[in-house]
Amino acid sequence: MTLPYLPLALADSPDVISLIMAGLALFMTLCAALYTTGYGLPGPRLTRRLFWYGLWGFGLFSVLTVLASDWFSLTIFIEMASVSLFLMVLPGDRDTAFMYLLTQLAGAGFLLIGTGLLYLQTGQVGLDSLSPGALPWLLAGLGIKAALPGLHFWLPRTHSRAPTPASALLSGFAVKMGIYGLMRLSGPETQNLFLTVGVAMALYGVTQALLQYNAKRLLAFHTISQLGFVLSALGSGTQEGLTAALFYSLSHGLFKGLLFCSAGMLEKTFRTHDLNRLASMGQASGPVLILFLVGALAIAGFPGTSGFIAKTLVKTALKGGHHTLAIQALLLAGLGTTVSFSKLAWYGFLGGKALTVPKHQPDRVHDNPRCLTAMALLATATLLLGVLPVSHPHLLRGNAVPWFGLSNLLPGLLPILGGVTLFSLFPAVFRPHRKDVPDLYGLLARTRLPYGKLIQRMADLHNGRLRLYLFIMLSLGILILSTLQFL
Amino acid sequence: MTAVPAIIIPLSAAVLLPLVYIFGKKQLPKAIAVLGTLSLAASLWTALSGWGSPFVERTGGWAPELGIVLVVDPLATLFLLLAATGFAISLVNSMEKLGGGPWRYYTLLFLSWASVNGIFVTGDLFNLYVFYEIFSVSAYLLVAFSTMAWQAIEAGFKYLVFGTVGALFFLIGTAFAFMATGLLNLALLPDALSKAPPATVTVISGCILIALLIKTGTFPTHFWLPDAHSSAQSAVSALLSGVLVKVSLYVLIRLSSLLFIEIKQEIFPLILTVGCLSLLAGHLMASRQEDLKRLLAYSTVAQIGYVLIGAGCASGAGFSAAVYHIFNHMAAKMGLFITAGLLVDDGRTRIFSEMAGLGRHRPFLAGTFGFFAAALVGIPPLNGFMSKWFLTLASLERGSVLPALCLIAGTLISAEYYLKVLKALFAPGDAPPARHSRPAARGGVAFLVVLCLILAILPFLADLWGGLNRTLTEAVMHRAAYIGRVIRP
């Protein structure tokens, strides 16, 4: 075989999945750019400039990723988008940015192996071709990008330390690129895997989120949980499921971007995203509060927001496949989401205890109009997506659902009502504790692998003793000769 | 057409320089420039004439059984180009730094250029050994020729010991081949060796393999390499890592594909294993270094591992990927060594954690350092990524995933240590103590940046890439063509 020539190619006629994803990427990038102009990036001038290169680079390469026609181009573009995002994380915290880049490089490596196997086994690398050997590698690579449980360890840390616009893009679109790849892999082979992993992910994310005290980390775990909903929709294995996953990704990108932006406003005003401290610091300003509530209601799935439509679509798709257990698990996750957002709203945005006894007033309310405009754009899109499918049912290609029938309204509202009730009945249980909950990253960092000792041994060999070197050379010679002779 | 000028012109340059020094000291810089240009022209001419129509030259008109033949085929062409690029950049660099002063240094440089070209074009095993020794001796001296007196001399001595042991193994292999077959010609040996007793073939292949592993500086016989590459001055370090290490890799590719691919398949898994080990060990050791140039030298050990993975696949794709990576590594590592050298000169320290402030005050150098590092780590769309992809493909074609996983691990470790260096460079700090303005070195760096970009774009040019690949694969894998060309009267 000679080395293949594989062009970087975009799909000739991109399908609706690619187009919607590309639209979301552009919209999110523009909103993030607008938000950044009012945000005031930290860090020295160089990293701030790199941030802007990263932002526009991310916009470009994420659009190219979803328009790519084959796995090879997708791998290259997704990696370039990740590198751009790395530049955006840099002003927040360098070490976090490095860790993010390393995980993404590993993901690209797996994708590369998968693509290579695909090429060798089928002779092509188109998105529609698939071979059983390549599948696990592609899943691993995309799993890192999409933060599947077990491969998600980079996400909470990156989210909590990155500058807010970078977090918004990360949750809003970067993880969606992994989901986009998984959409291309969805089929009978992966159906059960997606369903199981999706449900586990939804529950795990929400459980962790309930235990967090850092607003951005809390939101990060909700990203994992929400991606679980998307994945379980894909796991239903039907066309409806794919539509639901697509719609859910779209609406999650919008409202999660909005939520991160609101958390960023809090952070700018009060200089912390620790809920314990926020709880005694006073209320967020009116517009921020309203915009946050739009996002919170959307993620909880309140009727009239895109979240409601998305959750209903997912449930309908799962019902079609008779996955009742999964539906119940997702309802539970929805309940957890509401509780967690009640907590965030109460302690973070409403000022918790300070509602009655205002202790500190912020020196300067961060109320930049450009930030608010960007957030308003996201909120408008969220609300529009909540209304449009109802008034124009053909948009979802015949998935005509009796949106406000009792069978949809009730399961939509129940977790919300239940969650709020739970939170107000047992406030002590959900009070943020200033305790780090171990996640995979912490565990990984704590495990001591013996390789440090191994490297030390190896380094000890470099002691400049020629006798030792000659011994090693000669024994290598004997080893090679005997291997060639006797094996 | 003739391949002799590519050897004879640098060789005579090496002899002429002392004479120029004796009879007209002032003319020395001019003479070096003229001789350098002539050598470059001769190398390029030989290289390019051999690409389209490979040719064989029988020196003295002797038949291949008796005389030495010179063969210029596409593989030799590519390596001649590689050497010409590397030597030209290194020559310009040293001229700027040292001026025309130390004629011994330039003599050694031209001597190694001549011998390297000789290695690439010769078609005779013993002649190869002779050129190899000339090359090695000049390399030992080039390493030791430095202002950092004792360290450089120690490094040169270490290199000498290792190189001599390697050369002995090579000589034993060559001698056994001659005793078993009575032949030394590379085109005639494969056929003759297949009739030799299997144990003899084992000894021959084993000895030559060990020799080449020692000379390439792979783990676990890499001990000379970090010292040699880091103690020499930057122009020489760049040359050593960029070109001279590649000479041994060329010999490995040439001999393994010509002599052993059929009669001694077993050496290829060994090459693959050593490649993986070198990759991991080199990167792990590099991540422990604090000295910038030592770090780069250990990274060379790892990059040799990449090339061996390609060569160990024993397929057209594997060899082509190896050659492609050799070029990528040449461009990126030469750039890294030159920029690192300039940074070291300006910062007056080789410990990179003490280089704070250099990033801000020398943005061109630090920026290009980052570029070359990204190219070597394999950040898409730069050239290192493409060679990683091709190496992955080659190893998967062979049916083994492990080398591909090693490549991923290597990417991660190398990204980690290069980021560490960049973080230190861009840490806030004062302006460095010294300022050297070196336009020619910067020019060389800019040229290498362009070269990296060209190498990155190459795989996306359908016709050119296809043509290059077919020609190269044929040159390496189609042994009958090589043999036929030599034997044909």
Interface residues (C-beta under 8 A of the other chain):
Chain A: M1 T2 L3 P4 Y5 L6 P7 L8 P44 L46 T75 I76 E79 M80 V83 R94 F98 L101 L102 L105 A106 A108 G109 F110 L112 I113 G116 L117 Y119 L120 Y451 I455 M458 A459 L461 H462 G464 L466 Y469 L470 I472 M473 L476 G477 I480 L481 T483 L484 Q485 L487
Chain B: E154 K158 V161 F162 V165 F169 A199 T202 V203 S205 G206 C207 L209 I210 L213 I214 P220 T221 F223 W224 P226 K264 E266 I267 L270 A281 L284 M285 R288 S315 G316 A317 S320 A321 Y324 G359 R360 V377 G378 I379 P380 P381 F385 K388 W389 F390 T392 L393 A394 L396 E397 V401 A404 L405 L407 I408 T411 L412 A415 E416 L419 K423 F426 P428 P459 F460 A462 W465 G466 N469 R470 T473
